[in-house]
Amino acid sequence: MTDLVERPFRDPSLRRSLALFRAFLREQSDPDRCYTLLARDAVAQVARHTELRGRTVLDVGGGAGHFTEEFRRRGAYGYLFEPDAGELGSRGRPPEGAVVADGYLLPVPDGVADVCFSSNVLEHVADPETFLSEMVRVTRPGGLIYLSFTNWLSPWGGHETAPWHYLGASRARERYRRRTGREAKHTVGENLFPVHIGPTLRRVRRRQDVRVVSARSRYWPFLPGAVTRVPGLREIATWNLLLILRRTGSPTAPVTDRTEAPA
């Protein structure tokens, strides 16, 4: 593991974006490095908006547990909820206390989380509104919600079949099968769903139970918030939308904000 994983990135920066992109290109051959690097970066983003030590963090759909482990390394009480038991065991053993659970119905009471975290899950759920509502439900008033997803019209929207998804999901999947000799992991309408930035932003801003702290490109090195404000362009250029939301209401515990930037 290189020291890039140990040194914090300046976000945004071209160096950071290139390091994450290079790691992403090796996701299939070296997933542990890729997701360790991504977890370090994402948790640092959360830490800019709230203290982590001693806080309760729910990682929804966190796969093998890289994000949960990084939250714990930063002093938080991290809990992983993942619907796919195969993903939980993909590194041999999931983090202690991991639970097989659906993001639509988390087995926890209302308002237990200081931070509810979801990285690149929304495009894999058929009902994103219900998924978001469940994240809001489990977050205490004043708590933070971190939600990112790869939008469909992004160059990586088709995941392993990208960028051929621009020519149609079925055609892209068939091309993948011909070139690799195996079926693609994701099938549109089954475990991959087209999600778009404009409708998602409008849906979030209509809600009365959250306030948008930041809406930005997760990886873009320059003016990451500006690109999300341009209809049409944002659907392609954003690549991956990051939403940081504040649960509205009277906080039940102190909340430390280091950079509370407007959306």
N, C-alpha and C positions, 0 to 999 in steps of 0.2 A: 504494500500500500504506500503510495507516495505521500510526501508531506503536504500535498495539496489538501488532503483530507484533514490534516491536523491544523493547518492555518486557516483562519476565518477569511472568507471572501469579502471584498468590498462590493456591496450590492447597490446599484448595478455597476458592472464594469465589463469591459471587453474581455479581460483576462478570465474573469469568472465565467462568462458565457461560453467562451471557447473551451475551458476545462470541462464544464458540464456537457457540452456538445460532444467532445471527444469521448468522454465516458459513456454517453448515451450510444454512440456508434458501436461500442464494445459491449452493449448490454447482453447480447446473446452469448458471447464468449466469456465475459467476466461480469456477471450480474452483481456479485457481491461488492466489487469495487464501485460499480455504477450507482447502486442504491445506497451504499455507505456515504458516498460523496453527495448524492442528492439529499439524503437525510440530514447531513451536517448543514447543508445550505438552507434547507427548509426550516429547520429548528432555529437557526440563527435569524431567519426572517421573523418567526414568531416572537423570539426574544427581544426584538426591537420594539414590540408593542406591549409586552407584559412580562413581569417577573416570572421565572419558571421554577425556581427552587421552592420545593414544598407545595407546588400547585398540582391539581389533578388534571391530567390530560387524557382524553379518550381519542385513540387513533382508530378511525373507522375505515375498514377496508385496507389496512396497512400491510397486507401480504405476509411476507416472511418475518416482519418485525424490525426492519432497519430503523424506521422512524421512532417506534416505541423505545428501542434501545438507546437512541440518541437523546430522546427526551429524558430518559432515566439518567443518562450520563451527565446531563445538565442539571440534575437535582430534582426533577419532577417525578410525580407518581404517575407513570405511564401505564395505560391499559389498552390492550389490542383487541379489536373486534373484527373478525374476518369471516366471511361466509364460506370460503373455499378451504376445506381442510387440507387439500393438496398443497395450496399455497403456503399455509401455515407450516407445513412440514418440509418445505422445499430446501431448507438449509440444514436439515437433519432433526432439529428440535426448535419449536417456536419459543418465544420469550415466556418466562414463567407467568402464569396467570392468564395467558391468551385464551379467548373465548370464541368458539364458532358461533357467529350470530349475524343476522341479516341487518343491514344498515337501515332498512325500513322500520325495524322494530327492535331497538336496542334494549337489552335486559337490565336497564338501570332506571332509577327514579328521575323525576324532573329535576333539572338544575343542579346536577351533581358535579359537572365539569367546569373548571376554570377555563380550559381550552378544549374545544372540540375540533379535531384535525382530520382532514381528508385530502389525500394527494392522489390526483389522477384516477378518481373513482367515478365521478359523475357521468362520464361518457359510457360507463358500463352498467348503468341502471336504467330501467325502462321508464321510471317515474321520478324525474329529478326533483320535482316540487315536493313530493312526499319525503324523499331522502333529505332534502334541505330542512324541511319542517322537523324531522326527527333530530337533526343536529342542533337545531334551535331549542327544541324541547329539553334536551339533556344539558344545555349550557345555562349556567346561572346568570341572572341579571348582572350586567357589567362584564361578563366573561367574553372570551374571544372565540370566533369561529374562523378557521382557515380552510378555504375550499379552493382547490385548483382542478382544472380539467383541460384536456386537449380537445379543442373544438374541431368539428368535422371538416371544415374547409381549410384548416391548417395543413401545411405540407405533410404533417405527420398524423393527420386526422384518421387515416385508415390503418394506423399502427403498422403491423408488419407488412401490409399490402400497399402502404403509401409509396410514392404519390399517385399510384395508379387508381386509387379510389376516386380521383377526379373524373375518370372515365366510366365510373359505375362500380358499385360494391361487388356485384357478381363477377364482372369481368376482371377486376383486380384480384379477387380470390382465385379464380381459375388460372390466371397468370402465375400467381404464387405457387399453386400446386404443380404447374408444369415445370417451373424453374427449380423448385426445391424437392419435388417428389413427395411432399407431405401436405396435409391440409393446414390451412392457416388456423392459428389459435382462436382468432376472433371472427365471429359471424355477425354481420349487421342484422339487427332485429332479434338476436338471441343474447349475445353478451357484449355487443357494441352498438351504441345508438348515436345517431347524429345529434349533436348538441351545438347550438349556435350562440354567439356572444351577445348579440343584440337582444334577443328574447330573454336570455338569462339575466342580463342587467336590468331589464324592465321588470322582470318577475321579482328580483331581489329588492329593487327600489320601491315596489308597491307594498312591501311588507311593513307592518307597523311594529314588529317585534325585533327588528335588527336595524342597525345603522351602518352604512358602508364607510369603512375607514379607508380602504384602498381597493381600487379596481385597476389592474395593471397586467402587462405581460410578465409572466413569471421569469422568463429567461432573457428578455430583450435588454441589450446593454445600454441603450440610449433612450431617454424620454419614455420609459416603459408605460407610464400612465397616459401619455398623449395618444399613442397608437390605438388605445381602446375607445377613444372618443370619436373616431372617424368611421361612420357607418360604411359598410362595404369593405373598405380596406382592412378594418380590424378583424374581419372574419378570416382573412388569409394571413396577415402580417403578425397578429398577436402570437400565434403558435400555441400558446398555452395561457389561459386566463387564470389569474390569481385574484381571488376575492378574500379580503380580510374584513370581517364583520364584527360589530360590537353588539352583543345582546342588550336590548334596551330594558330599562327598569332601574330601580334603586339597587346599587350593588350591595351585596351582603358581606363583602370583604374588600379591603383596599385593592385598588388596581393601579399599577404603575405603568404609565404610558411613556415611552421614550420618544416616539415620533408618531404622533396622531395626525397623519396627512389626509387632506380631503381627497375624495375620489375624483 
